[in-house]
Amino acid sequence: MRVLVLGGTHFLGRHVVDAALAAGHDVATLTRGVSGDPPDGVRAFRGDREQPLPGDVLAWAPELVVDTSCRTRAAGEHAAVLDPAGYAFVSSLNAYRDWPPGPVRSEHDPTWDTDDDEYGPAKAHAERVLGAALGDRLLTARAGLVVGPHDRVHRLGWWLLRIAAGGPVVVPDALAQPMALVDARDLAGWLVAACGQVSGPVNATGPAGMTTLGGLLDTCREVTGGDAEWVVVPEDDLLAAGVQPWVHLPLWLPADTARTAWDVDTTRARELGLPSRPLRDTVADTWAWLQAAGAPGGDDLPGLPPDLEARLLALPRT
Ligand SMILES: NC(=O)c1ccc[n+]([C@@H]2O[C@H](COP(=O)([O-])OP(=O)(O)OC[C@H]3O[C@@H](n4cnc5c(N)ncnc54)[C@H](OP(=O)(O)O)[C@@H]3O)[C@@H](O)[C@H]2O)c1
């Protein structure tokens, strides 16, 4: 089938392109051309999601659309003119009004109903306009934490590089905290297979409690090797020192949020066959990619500034 990937040159989208090619589809992408090009054999349409769709995209008449780039007001209009047989939209758990901290009990939990430009409300708004345009042709994947090769948001990547550097590593006193994530390749393959076959919202992340923060960090240490030693710092000390959860220590949330934020019901995803590959495979493949590609650049990458790390390591230990 003719599959149009909106996005398709960056992280999740490029895995969607790979999955669609592997499934034997005729694949095209639509991007501005800022984030690179799709692989050979893929038609690269140019356009901005904020603008009307280019004529060459409409003339190509995609049968399926996988939307990895949408937060735009024009989403419903684009979907209506494309008029595909199936449309898979990558939304987020942030579309839920009460998440975080959650928990998310089911896909029936309330979503944002404002139309401001914040991330979660914008996702919920896009869900509504796409639903109005497409009805039961729309699959909405409310993604949780997505990780894997080509992830330039650099949350897991930062931990891998820090742990590989070895020595004492500041970790939060939350190692037993259950968490869940989805490998971008698992999500991408499932999106391609489910597009046009499944409708409605799906909480698209790994099973609640599939690992713990400590289990993930231990796996990073196993995969990278080296002599990293955990220096466990209590939450109060981290916060008092100015450590920003999720930003300075990626993937760490304070206990009162983490207790429920990682508690997301994924029964529907499991019933619909969203896979969850072994965590070690995700970590090892992300590490292999990071070693080949190098650390991503950018001013807004997460991670613990060295001076803050030094101050935390100097705290008296009980
Ligand atoms: N990472 C996570 O943990 C996570 C969690 C939940 C949900 N999500 C969702 O997953 C989706 C995919 O995330 P991602 O990190 O892979 O990709 P992304 O950074 O959200 O999107 C990048 C892709 O979209 C294209 N793009 C961006 N702005 C565009 C515009 N104005 N017009 C046309 N194309 C545009 C980019 O190409 P050009 O720059 O060349 O235009 C690129 O191909 C997103 O919708 C995100 O909200 C991610």
The ligand as an SDF file (V2000), in Angstrom:
LIG
                    3D

 48 52  0  0  0  0  0  0  0  0999 V2000
   10.2150   10.6990   22.7360 N   0  0  0  0  0  0  0  0  0  0  0  0
    9.2360   10.3420   23.5580 C   0  0  0  0  0  0  0  0  0  0  0  0
    9.5000    9.8040   24.6670 O   0  0  0  0  0  0  0  0  0  0  0  0
    7.7740   10.5690   23.1650 C   0  0  0  0  0  0  0  0  0  0  0  0
    6.7830   10.2670   24.0910 C   0  0  0  0  0  0  0  0  0  0  0  0
    5.4460   10.4310   23.7240 C   0  0  0  0  0  0  0  0  0  0  0  0
    5.1150   10.8900   22.4570 C   0  0  0  0  0  0  0  0  0  0  0  0
    6.0960   11.2050   21.5730 N   0  0  0  0  0  0  0  0  0  0  0  0
    5.7110   11.6760   20.2390 C   0  0  0  0  0  0  0  0  0  0  0  0
    6.3290   10.8580   19.2660 O   0  0  0  0  0  0  0  0  0  0  0  0
    6.3450   11.5780   18.0180 C   0  0  0  0  0  0  0  0  0  0  0  0
    7.6640   11.3490   17.3290 C   0  0  0  0  0  0  0  0  0  0  0  0
    8.6950   11.9360   18.0820 O   0  0  0  0  0  0  0  0  0  0  0  0
   10.1280   12.0690   17.4120 P   0  0  0  0  0  0  0  0  0  0  0  0
   11.0490   12.5550   18.5090 O   0  0  0  0  0  0  0  0  0  0  0  0
   10.4480   10.8250   16.7140 O   0  0  0  0  0  0  0  0  0  0  0  0
    9.9250   13.1650   16.2950 O   0  0  0  0  0  0  0  0  0  0  0  0
    9.6780   14.7510   16.3640 P   0  0  0  0  0  0  0  0  0  0  0  0
   10.9330   15.4270   16.7630 O   0  0  0  0  0  0  0  0  0  0  0  0
    8.4720   15.0730   17.1500 O   0  0  0  0  0  0  0  0  0  0  0  0
    9.3460   15.0340   14.8140 O   0  0  0  0  0  0  0  0  0  0  0  0
   10.3830   15.1670   13.9640 C   0  0  0  0  0  0  0  0  0  0  0  0
    9.9350   14.8450   12.5210 C   0  0  0  0  0  0  0  0  0  0  0  0
    8.8620   15.6850   12.1200 O   0  0  0  0  0  0  0  0  0  0  0  0
    9.2910   16.5450   11.0580 C   0  0  0  0  0  0  0  0  0  0  0  0
    8.7360   17.8780   11.3100 N   0  0  0  0  0  0  0  0  0  0  0  0
    8.9080   18.6410   12.4290 C   0  0  0  0  0  0  0  0  0  0  0  0
    8.2430   19.8010   12.3050 N   0  0  0  0  0  0  0  0  0  0  0  0
    7.6370   19.7720   11.0970 C   0  0  0  0  0  0  0  0  0  0  0  0
    6.8000   20.6870   10.4010 C   0  0  0  0  0  0  0  0  0  0  0  0
    6.4600   21.8820   10.9140 N   0  0  0  0  0  0  0  0  0  0  0  0
    6.3500   20.3400    9.1800 N   0  0  0  0  0  0  0  0  0  0  0  0
    6.6930   19.1450    8.6200 C   0  0  0  0  0  0  0  0  0  0  0  0
    7.4780   18.2320    9.2460 N   0  0  0  0  0  0  0  0  0  0  0  0
    7.9420   18.5500   10.4630 C   0  0  0  0  0  0  0  0  0  0  0  0
   10.8200   16.5090   11.1310 C   0  0  0  0  0  0  0  0  0  0  0  0
   11.4330   16.7520    9.8680 O   0  0  0  0  0  0  0  0  0  0  0  0
   11.9360   18.2620    9.5050 P   0  0  0  0  0  0  0  0  0  0  0  0
   12.5840   18.8020   10.7390 O   0  0  0  0  0  0  0  0  0  0  0  0
   12.9150   18.0400    8.3850 O   0  0  0  0  0  0  0  0  0  0  0  0
   10.7300   19.0070    9.0960 O   0  0  0  0  0  0  0  0  0  0  0  0
   11.0740   15.0810   11.5800 C   0  0  0  0  0  0  0  0  0  0  0  0
   10.9960   14.1630   10.5010 O   0  0  0  0  0  0  0  0  0  0  0  0
    6.0600   13.0390   18.3650 C   0  0  0  0  0  0  0  0  0  0  0  0
    4.7500   13.3520   17.9430 O   0  0  0  0  0  0  0  0  0  0  0  0
    6.1660   13.0800   19.8900 C   0  0  0  0  0  0  0  0  0  0  0  0
    5.2900   14.0570   20.4340 O   0  0  0  0  0  0  0  0  0  0  0  0
    7.4300   11.0440   21.8940 C   0  0  0  0  0  0  0  0  0  0  0  0
  1  2  1  0
  2  3  2  0
  2  4  1  0
  4  5  1  0
  4 48  2  0
  5  6  2  0
  6  7  1  0
  7  8  2  0
  8  9  1  0
  8 48  1  0
  9 10  1  0
  9 46  1  0
 10 11  1  0
 11 12  1  0
 11 44  1  0
 12 13  1  0
 13 14  1  0
 14 15  2  0
 14 16  1  0
 14 17  1  0
 17 18  1  0
 18 19  2  0
 18 20  1  0
 18 21  1  0
 21 22  1  0
 22 23  1  0
 23 24  1  0
 23 42  1  0
 24 25  1  0
 25 26  1  0
 25 36  1  0
 26 27  1  0
 26 35  1  0
 27 28  2  0
 28 29  1  0
 29 30  1  0
 29 35  2  0
 30 31  1  0
 30 32  2  0
 32 33  1  0
 33 34  2  0
 34 35  1  0
 36 37  1  0
 36 42  1  0
 37 38  1  0
 38 39  2  0
 38 40  1  0
 38 41  1  0
 42 43  1  0
 44 45  1  0
 44 46  1  0
 46 47  1  0
M  CHG  2   8   1  16  -1
M  END
$$$$
